[in-house]
Amino acid sequence: MTQKIRPRHPEKVKNPINPIKKKPEWIRSKLVNSKEFFITKTVVNKSNLVTVCQEANCPNITECWSKRHATFMIMGDTCTRACAFCDVKTGKPEKLDPYEHIKIANAVKKLNLRHVVITSVDRDDLPDGGSNHFKKVVDTTRKKNPNTTIEVLTPDFLRKGESYKKLLEADLDVFNHNIETVPRLYLKVRPGARYFASLELLKNAKRGNKKVFTKSGIMVGLGEEHDEIVQVMDDLRSANVDFITIGQYLQPSVKHHPLERYYHPDEFKELELIAKSKGFLLVSSSPLTRSSYHADEDFAKLKYNRINSH
């Protein structure tokens, strides 16, 4: 009987190669060359800050930065997780920057932002998941920029107990945590997270501060079924989420989760109508929709819709 030879280093077996599908004509980012774009880029670079716009290769970076809208990513550029959809690098993060809260606050001031989105990598290596650091950044930004509205896009603080509550003590306007995909695909797409833990986080964020707007987003094109998307909408509404974003998954590389298909703009319109019928205060659904895309305009709409919903 022939003995099977096992590879000496099974951990070094290459990731599967998933060819990237050609983009349709409606997936085209806006190329904007403007003075404002370079002002934003200069402030970010000189402040030695990290943005999710750059790290995740966002297709909307030129349009957003031309409006001086950059989404700051705190706690480093290295994530402790390896989600199959994400282009942010994975590994062992460096120590937290003790001056980051000052750098962010000053950058917001220099860019004269009406609305700022602050996100972070997952820091499972920290006892509190980074919630205290996150709160410090928000507190300092609020003190330096009292007229700027603040939106956070948080990790799930999984297995960190109630450490997330520290962040809820901050003076927030929008609490965003992305559900990302349907529960059936979590083990493949978001293996380090748990679907119902993310729902619970969103529910508790609203429970902890009824004035704050809660927000979550889902990507489509990963292999989900239509009924599964609708179920996620129902789950988010059960968690009292105010605002849902629905955007097209764009495969970052051949080693990332394969793109199943591109949704047509008409399908995004249909999903928008369904979501609105579920009772969300606001729905953003389009091929290029991302968590912080048009976040400042959307916040104004949220306030208007809340007032007029009563």
C-alpha positions as CSV (number, residue, x, y, z in Angstrom):
1,M,0.0,0.0,0.0
2,T,1.5,3.3,-1.0
3,Q,1.8,5.8,1.8
4,K,0.4,9.3,1.2
5,I,2.9,12.0,1.5
6,R,1.7,15.0,3.4
7,P,3.1,18.5,2.6
8,R,5.8,19.5,5.1
9,H,4.4,22.9,5.6
10,P,0.6,22.7,5.1
11,E,0.2,26.2,6.5
12,K,2.2,27.5,3.5
13,V,-0.3,26.2,0.9
14,K,-1.3,29.1,-1.3
15,N,-4.7,30.7,-1.1
16,P,-7.1,29.7,-3.8
17,I,-6.9,31.8,-6.9
18,N,-10.2,33.5,-7.7
19,P,-10.1,35.4,-11.0
20,I,-11.4,38.9,-10.8
21,K,-14.5,39.5,-13.0
22,K,-14.4,42.5,-15.4
23,K,-16.3,45.5,-14.0
24,P,-19.5,46.5,-15.8
25,E,-19.9,50.0,-17.2
26,W,-21.9,51.2,-14.1
27,I,-18.9,50.4,-11.7
28,R,-16.9,53.5,-12.4
29,S,-15.5,55.7,-9.8
30,K,-15.4,59.5,-10.4
31,L,-12.0,60.8,-11.3
32,V,-11.7,64.2,-9.7
33,N,-8.4,66.2,-9.9
34,S,-8.9,69.2,-7.7
35,K,-7.1,71.5,-5.2
36,E,-9.3,70.1,-2.4
37,F,-8.1,66.5,-3.1
38,F,-4.5,67.5,-2.6
39,I,-5.3,69.6,0.5
40,T,-6.9,66.5,2.1
41,K,-4.0,64.3,1.0
42,T,-1.5,66.7,2.4
43,V,-3.2,67.0,5.8
44,V,-3.5,63.2,6.1
45,N,0.1,62.6,5.1
46,K,1.7,65.4,7.2
47,S,-0.3,64.3,10.2
48,N,0.9,60.7,9.7
49,L,-2.7,59.4,9.9
50,V,-4.2,56.3,8.4
51,T,-7.4,56.4,6.4
52,V,-9.7,53.5,5.4
53,C,-10.0,55.2,2.1
54,Q,-6.4,54.2,1.3
55,E,-6.0,51.0,3.3
56,A,-9.1,49.4,1.8
57,N,-8.6,50.8,-1.7
58,C,-12.0,52.6,-1.7
59,P,-13.3,53.3,-5.2
60,N,-14.7,56.6,-4.1
61,I,-11.5,58.1,-2.7
62,T,-11.0,60.8,-5.3
63,E,-14.6,62.0,-5.1
64,C,-14.6,62.1,-1.3
65,W,-11.2,63.6,-0.8
66,S,-12.2,66.3,-3.3
67,K,-14.8,67.3,-0.8
68,R,-12.3,67.1,2.1
69,H,-14.1,64.0,3.4
70,A,-11.6,61.4,4.7
71,T,-12.5,58.5,6.9
72,F,-9.9,58.2,9.6
73,M,-8.8,54.7,10.7
74,I,-7.4,54.6,14.2
75,M,-5.3,52.0,16.1
76,G,-2.9,51.3,13.3
77,D,-3.1,49.9,9.8
78,T,-2.8,46.2,10.7
79,C,-5.9,44.2,11.7
80,T,-5.9,41.2,14.0
81,R,-8.5,39.4,11.8
82,A,-8.4,38.2,8.2
83,C,-11.9,38.8,6.7
84,A,-12.0,37.3,3.2
85,F,-13.5,40.5,1.7
86,C,-11.2,43.1,3.2
87,D,-8.0,44.6,1.7
88,V,-6.7,45.9,5.0
89,K,-3.5,44.0,6.0
90,T,-3.5,41.4,8.7
91,G,-0.9,40.7,11.3
92,K,0.5,41.7,14.6
93,P,-0.3,45.4,15.2
94,E,2.0,47.9,16.7
95,K,1.4,49.6,20.0
96,L,-1.2,52.3,20.1
97,D,-0.1,55.8,19.3
98,P,-0.6,57.8,22.5
99,Y,-0.9,61.1,20.5
100,E,-3.4,59.8,18.0
101,H,-6.4,61.5,19.6
102,I,-4.6,64.9,19.2
103,K,-3.6,64.2,15.6
104,I,-7.2,63.2,14.6
105,A,-8.7,66.3,16.4
106,N,-6.2,68.6,14.7
107,A,-6.7,67.1,11.3
108,V,-10.5,67.5,11.6
109,K,-9.9,71.1,12.5
110,K,-7.5,71.7,9.5
111,L,-10.0,70.2,7.1
112,N,-12.9,72.1,8.6
113,L,-15.1,69.1,8.6
114,R,-18.8,69.4,9.3
115,H,-19.0,65.6,9.8
116,V,-16.3,63.2,10.5
117,V,-16.2,59.4,10.3
118,I,-13.8,57.6,12.6
119,T,-13.2,53.8,12.2
120,S,-10.6,51.3,13.3
121,V,-9.0,48.0,12.6
122,D,-10.0,45.1,14.9
123,R,-7.7,44.9,17.9
124,D,-8.4,41.5,19.4
125,D,-4.9,41.8,21.1
126,L,-6.1,44.5,23.4
127,P,-8.1,43.6,26.6
128,D,-10.9,46.1,25.8
129,G,-10.6,45.7,22.0
130,G,-9.5,49.4,21.9
131,S,-12.7,50.9,23.2
132,N,-11.0,53.2,25.7
133,H,-8.6,54.5,22.9
134,F,-11.6,55.0,20.6
135,K,-13.4,57.0,23.2
136,K,-10.4,59.2,23.8
137,V,-10.1,60.0,20.1
138,V,-13.8,60.9,20.0
139,D,-13.6,63.0,23.2
140,T,-10.6,65.0,22.0
141,T,-12.1,65.5,18.6
142,R,-15.4,66.7,20.1
143,K,-13.6,69.2,22.4
144,K,-11.4,70.6,19.6
145,N,-14.3,70.6,17.1
146,P,-17.6,71.3,19.0
147,N,-19.6,72.0,15.8
148,T,-18.5,68.9,14.0
149,T,-20.9,65.9,14.0
150,I,-19.1,62.6,14.8
151,E,-19.8,59.2,13.4
152,V,-18.0,56.0,14.5
153,L,-17.7,52.8,12.5
154,T,-16.7,50.3,15.1
155,P,-15.4,46.7,15.3
156,D,-17.6,44.2,17.1
157,F,-15.5,44.0,20.4
158,L,-16.2,40.3,20.3
159,R,-15.3,38.4,23.5
160,K,-14.4,41.7,25.2
161,G,-17.4,41.7,27.6
162,E,-19.1,45.1,28.0
163,S,-16.0,47.1,27.0
164,Y,-18.0,48.6,24.0
165,K,-20.0,50.5,26.6
166,K,-17.1,52.8,27.2
167,L,-17.4,54.1,23.7
168,L,-21.1,54.6,24.1
169,E,-20.3,57.1,26.9
170,A,-18.7,59.4,24.3
171,D,-20.7,62.2,22.7
172,L,-21.6,60.5,19.4
173,D,-24.0,61.4,16.6
174,V,-23.9,58.1,14.6
175,F,-22.9,54.6,15.8
176,N,-22.1,52.4,12.8
177,H,-21.2,48.8,12.8
178,N,-21.4,46.8,9.6
179,I,-23.2,43.5,9.5
180,E,-21.3,43.0,6.1
181,T,-23.1,39.8,4.8
182,V,-25.8,37.2,5.4
183,P,-25.4,34.8,8.3
184,R,-24.9,31.7,6.1
185,L,-21.7,33.2,4.6
186,Y,-20.1,34.4,7.9
187,L,-17.7,31.4,8.2
188,K,-16.3,32.1,4.8
189,V,-16.5,35.8,4.6
190,R,-16.1,37.0,8.2
191,P,-14.8,34.0,10.1
192,G,-13.6,36.0,13.1
193,A,-17.0,37.6,13.7
194,R,-20.4,36.3,14.8
195,Y,-23.6,37.5,13.1
196,F,-25.8,37.7,16.2
197,A,-23.1,39.3,18.3
198,S,-23.0,42.2,15.7
199,L,-26.8,42.5,15.9
200,E,-26.6,42.6,19.7
201,L,-24.0,45.3,19.6
202,L,-26.2,47.5,17.4
203,K,-29.2,46.8,19.6
204,N,-27.3,47.8,22.7
205,A,-25.9,50.9,21.1
206,K,-29.4,52.2,20.5
207,R,-30.5,51.0,24.0
208,G,-27.6,52.8,25.6
209,N,-28.2,56.1,23.8
210,K,-31.6,56.7,22.2
211,K,-30.5,60.0,20.7
212,V,-27.7,58.4,18.6
213,F,-28.5,57.2,15.1
214,T,-27.5,53.6,14.5
215,K,-26.3,52.5,11.1
216,S,-25.2,49.2,9.4
217,G,-24.2,48.1,6.0
218,I,-24.2,45.0,3.8
219,M,-22.3,44.0,0.7
220,V,-23.9,42.1,-2.1
221,G,-22.3,39.9,-4.8
222,L,-20.8,37.4,-2.3
223,G,-23.2,34.6,-3.1
224,E,-26.1,35.6,-1.0
225,E,-29.8,34.9,-1.9
226,H,-32.4,37.7,-2.3
227,D,-34.5,36.3,0.6
228,E,-31.3,36.3,2.8
229,I,-30.8,40.0,2.2
230,V,-34.4,40.7,3.1
231,Q,-33.9,38.7,6.3
232,V,-30.9,40.8,7.3
233,M,-33.0,43.9,6.8
234,D,-35.6,42.5,9.2
235,D,-32.9,41.6,11.7
236,L,-31.5,45.1,11.6
237,R,-34.9,46.7,12.1
238,S,-35.4,44.3,15.0
239,A,-32.2,45.8,16.5
240,N,-33.7,49.3,15.9
241,V,-31.1,50.3,13.3
242,D,-32.0,53.6,11.7
243,F,-29.9,53.6,8.5
244,I,-28.8,50.8,6.2
245,T,-26.2,51.0,3.4
246,I,-26.2,48.4,0.6
247,G,-23.2,48.3,-1.8
248,Q,-21.5,46.1,-4.4
249,Y,-18.7,43.8,-3.2
250,L,-15.6,44.5,-5.2
251,Q,-13.0,41.7,-5.0
252,P,-9.7,43.3,-4.0
253,S,-7.4,40.5,-5.3
254,V,-7.4,36.9,-6.6
255,K,-6.7,35.7,-3.1
256,H,-9.9,37.3,-1.6
257,H,-13.4,35.8,-1.5
258,P,-14.6,35.3,-5.1
259,L,-17.1,37.8,-6.5
260,E,-20.2,35.8,-7.4
261,R,-21.8,38.5,-9.6
262,Y,-22.4,42.2,-10.1
263,Y,-25.8,43.6,-9.2
264,H,-27.4,45.9,-11.8
265,P,-28.4,49.4,-10.6
266,D,-32.0,48.5,-11.0
267,E,-31.5,45.7,-8.4
268,F,-30.1,48.2,-6.0
269,K,-33.1,50.4,-6.5
270,E,-35.4,47.4,-5.8
271,L,-33.4,46.6,-2.6
272,E,-33.7,50.3,-1.6
273,L,-37.5,50.2,-2.0
274,I,-37.7,47.0,0.1
275,A,-35.6,48.5,2.9
276,K,-37.6,51.6,3.0
277,S,-40.8,49.5,3.3
278,K,-39.2,47.9,6.4
279,G,-39.1,51.3,8.2
280,F,-35.5,52.4,8.0
281,L,-35.1,56.2,8.5
282,L,-32.6,56.2,5.6
283,V,-31.4,53.8,2.9
284,S,-28.4,54.2,0.7
285,S,-28.3,51.5,-2.0
286,S,-26.1,51.7,-5.1
287,P,-23.1,49.9,-6.7
288,L,-20.6,52.3,-5.2
289,T,-22.3,52.8,-1.8
290,R,-19.9,52.4,1.1
291,S,-20.3,53.0,4.9
292,S,-19.0,56.5,4.9
293,Y,-19.8,57.5,1.3
294,H,-21.7,60.9,1.4
295,A,-21.9,60.5,5.2
296,D,-22.2,64.2,5.9
297,E,-25.1,64.6,3.5
298,D,-26.7,61.5,4.8
299,F,-26.5,62.7,8.4
300,A,-28.5,65.8,7.4
301,K,-31.1,63.6,5.8
302,L,-31.3,61.4,9.0
303,K,-32.0,64.4,11.1
304,Y,-34.6,65.7,8.7
305,N,-36.3,62.3,8.4
306,R,-36.4,61.8,12.2
307,I,-38.1,65.1,12.7
308,N,-40.6,64.4,10.0
309,S,-41.3,60.8,11.0
310,H,-43.2,61.9,14.1
